[in-house]
Amino acid sequence: MNDFAIVPERINAIDPQARHTLDETGAVILTDLPSRPDSLTVAAAMLFGTALRELYPHRTRRSVDGTTVSLHADSFDIVVDIAGNPTRRRHPDEDYVLVLLAEQAPSGGESFLLDAHTFTDSLAPDLRAFLAETDVDLYGRWAGTRGLPSTPRAGRHTEYTRTGRRITRRTDGAIPLHRDPDTEHITTMLARLDIEVERAQPALPRVRLDEGEILVLDNYRCWHGREAHTGQRTVHIQTLRTDSAK
């Protein structure tokens, strides 16, 4: 096992040590809750209690013969207009992710997880400095390809919250900001990061969830991915922000 790997512990959802284990390791697998979407909300409440600040609507993701999903941290910036009221559906700084496996694929679909803080600390000094010091458009590459808003979202890969929590981001949407004078250099550094991630990913242990289990991730620390699979696989996902989020 390499120094970056996270292998989440299975723990009963009502175990009072679940939150402590999550804080210590960056991820846990919760067991013994009903296999239905509202278990995500129940799990979030049990884990975070009064520390919950915002809970975003759950979403169902169903894939058939899915290809590999590379290492990433969940983040998105979606505000919709509901009867004239701006309503946030996702947040670029959501700090925890809960994934309930509702339907297991016949084969494949194993998860893999990486401690992004440890991983990025191991990179070359100039690449570490780039991640901490350079603003990029976090979702710019997705505009026009996934039907997403094209408003730039400027941010850095490595940041800190007002309470001192470190954020280490990973999105395949990152590009240089529009007309950034350092566009060529930024593009090169983003490509170098991609290469380092692709090099680390194959060595990570694979974790196969059982139906009904909930994978809980510290989204500021843990990057996650999924192997290709055959047949149909269904998950329910919920993201949230706590009172220590950015």
C-alpha positions in Angstrom: 0.0 0.0 0.0 1.4 3.4 -0.9 1.5 6.4 1.4 -1.4 8.1 -0.3 -4.0 5.3 -0.1 -7.1 5.6 2.0 -8.9 2.3 2.8 -12.1 3.3 4.6 -13.2 1.4 7.7 -16.6 -0.2 7.8 -18.5 1.1 10.8 -22.1 0.9 12.0 -23.9 4.2 11.2 -25.0 4.6 14.8 -21.6 4.0 16.2 -20.5 7.2 18.1 -16.9 6.7 16.8 -18.0 7.1 13.2 -17.3 10.8 13.1 -14.0 10.5 14.9 -12.9 7.8 12.4 -13.9 10.0 9.5 -11.9 12.9 10.9 -8.9 10.7 11.4 -8.8 8.9 8.1 -10.8 11.0 5.6 -13.3 8.4 4.7 -15.6 5.7 6.3 -18.1 3.2 5.0 -21.4 3.3 7.0 -23.4 0.1 7.3 -26.8 -1.0 8.7 -29.0 1.7 7.2 -31.9 1.1 4.8 -30.9 1.1 1.2 -32.9 4.1 0.1 -32.0 7.8 -0.6 -33.3 9.3 2.6 -30.6 7.2 4.5 -28.1 9.8 3.2 -29.9 12.6 5.1 -30.1 10.4 8.2 -26.4 9.5 8.0 -25.5 13.2 7.6 -27.5 14.2 10.6 -26.0 11.4 12.8 -22.5 12.2 11.7 -22.5 16.0 11.9 -25.5 17.0 14.1 -25.7 20.7 14.7 -22.5 21.2 12.7 -24.6 20.9 9.5 -24.8 24.2 7.7 -26.3 23.3 4.3 -27.6 20.0 2.9 -27.9 19.8 -0.9 -30.5 17.8 -2.8 -29.6 14.2 -3.4 -29.0 13.0 -6.9 -29.2 9.5 -8.5 -26.5 8.4 -10.9 -27.1 5.3 -13.0 -24.5 4.0 -15.4 -24.5 1.1 -17.8 -21.2 -0.4 -18.8 -19.5 2.6 -17.3 -15.9 3.6 -18.0 -13.4 4.4 -15.3 -13.9 7.5 -13.3 -10.6 9.0 -12.4 -9.6 10.5 -9.1 -11.4 13.7 -8.3 -13.0 15.8 -5.5 -16.7 16.5 -5.8 -17.5 20.2 -6.4 -20.0 22.1 -8.5 -21.5 25.6 -8.7 -25.2 25.4 -9.5 -27.7 28.1 -8.5 -31.2 27.8 -10.1 -34.1 30.2 -10.2 -37.2 28.7 -8.5 -40.2 31.1 -8.7 -37.9 34.1 -8.8 -35.8 32.9 -5.9 -32.1 32.0 -6.4 -31.7 28.5 -5.0 -28.4 26.7 -4.5 -28.3 23.1 -5.7 -24.6 22.5 -5.4 -21.6 24.4 -3.9 -18.0 24.6 -5.1 -16.8 24.2 -1.5 -19.1 21.4 -0.2 -16.9 19.7 2.3 -18.4 16.2 2.7 -19.8 13.7 0.2 -22.1 10.7 0.9 -22.5 7.9 -1.7 -25.0 5.1 -1.2 -24.6 2.1 -3.5 -28.1 1.2 -4.4 -27.4 -1.3 -7.2 -24.1 -3.2 -7.6 -22.8 -3.9 -11.1 -22.3 -7.6 -12.1 -18.6 -6.9 -12.3 -16.2 -4.0 -11.7 -17.2 -0.7 -10.1 -14.7 -0.8 -7.3 -13.8 2.5 -5.6 -10.3 3.8 -4.9 -9.4 6.7 -2.7 -6.3 8.9 -2.2 -5.2 11.3 0.6 -4.9 14.4 -1.5 -3.0 16.4 1.2 -0.3 13.8 1.5 -0.2 13.3 -2.3 0.2 16.9 -3.2 2.8 17.5 -0.4 4.9 14.8 -2.2 5.0 16.7 -5.5 7.9 18.8 -6.9 8.2 22.2 -5.1 7.3 24.2 -8.2 4.1 22.1 -8.8 3.1 22.5 -5.1 3.6 26.2 -5.3 1.5 26.4 -8.4 -1.4 24.6 -6.7 -1.2 27.0 -3.7 -0.6 30.3 -5.5 -2.3 30.2 -8.9 -6.0 31.0 -9.6 -7.6 28.9 -12.3 -11.1 28.6 -13.7 -12.2 25.5 -11.8 -15.0 24.6 -14.3 -14.1 26.3 -17.5 -13.3 23.2 -19.5 -16.9 21.9 -18.9 -18.6 25.0 -20.4 -20.2 24.1 -23.7 -19.7 20.4 -23.2 -22.0 19.5 -20.3 -24.6 22.3 -20.5 -23.1 24.1 -17.6 -23.0 27.8 -16.8 -20.0 29.5 -18.4 -19.4 32.1 -15.6 -15.7 31.6 -14.5 -15.2 30.3 -11.0 -11.8 31.4 -9.9 -10.0 29.4 -7.2 -6.8 27.6 -6.3 -6.2 23.9 -5.9 -4.9 24.3 -2.4 -6.7 26.7 0.0 -7.7 27.0 3.6 -11.0 27.8 5.3 -11.5 30.4 7.9 -11.3 27.7 10.6 -8.0 26.4 9.2 -9.1 23.3 7.3 -7.1 22.6 4.2 -8.8 22.2 0.9 -7.0 20.2 -1.9 -9.2 20.4 -5.0 -9.2 18.1 -8.1 -11.5 18.7 -11.0 -11.2 17.8 -14.7 -12.7 21.1 -15.5 -9.8 23.3 -14.5 -8.3 25.7 -17.2 -6.5 29.0 -17.1 -8.6 32.1 -16.4 -9.7 33.9 -19.6 -6.8 35.9 -21.1 -4.5 35.0 -18.2 -1.0 36.2 -19.3 0.4 33.0 -17.9 -1.9 30.7 -19.8 0.9 28.6 -21.4 2.6 28.0 -18.1 -0.7 27.2 -16.3 -1.7 24.8 -19.0 1.7 23.0 -18.6 1.3 22.8 -14.8 -2.2 21.4 -15.1 -0.9 18.7 -17.5 1.8 17.9 -15.1 -0.7 17.4 -12.3 -2.8 15.1 -14.5 0.3 13.0 -15.2 1.1 12.7 -11.5 -2.5 11.7 -10.7 -2.5 9.1 -13.5 0.8 7.7 -12.1 -0.6 7.3 -8.6 -4.0 5.9 -9.4 -3.2 2.3 -10.5 -1.4 1.5 -7.2 -4.3 2.4 -5.0 -6.2 -0.4 -3.3 -9.7 -1.1 -4.7 -12.7 -1.2 -2.4 -15.9 -2.9 -3.4 -19.0 -1.6 -1.6 -22.0 -3.8 -0.7 -25.5 -2.7 -1.7 -26.9 -0.3 0.9 -23.5 0.8 2.2 -22.7 4.5 2.3 -19.2 5.8 1.5 -18.6 9.1 3.3 -15.7 11.3 2.2 -14.0 14.4 3.5 -14.2 16.2 0.2 -11.4 18.6 1.2 -8.9 15.8 1.8 -10.0 12.7 -0.1 -10.0 12.3 -3.9 -11.9 9.3 -5.1 -12.6 7.4 -8.3 -14.3 4.2 -9.6 -13.3 1.4 -11.9 -15.1 0.6 -15.1 -18.0 -1.8 -14.7 -20.2 -4.1 -16.8 -24.0 -4.0 -16.6 -26.0 -1.4 -14.6 -24.8 0.3 -11.4 -26.8 2.9 -9.4 -25.7 5.2 -6.6 -27.4 8.0 -4.7 -25.2 10.9 -3.8 -25.6 13.8 -1.4 -23.2 16.7 -0.7 -23.2 19.1 2.2 -21.4 21.9 4.0 -20.6 21.9 7.7 -19.8 24.9 10.0 -16.1 24.5 9.3 -16.5 24.7 5.5 -15.2 27.5 3.4 
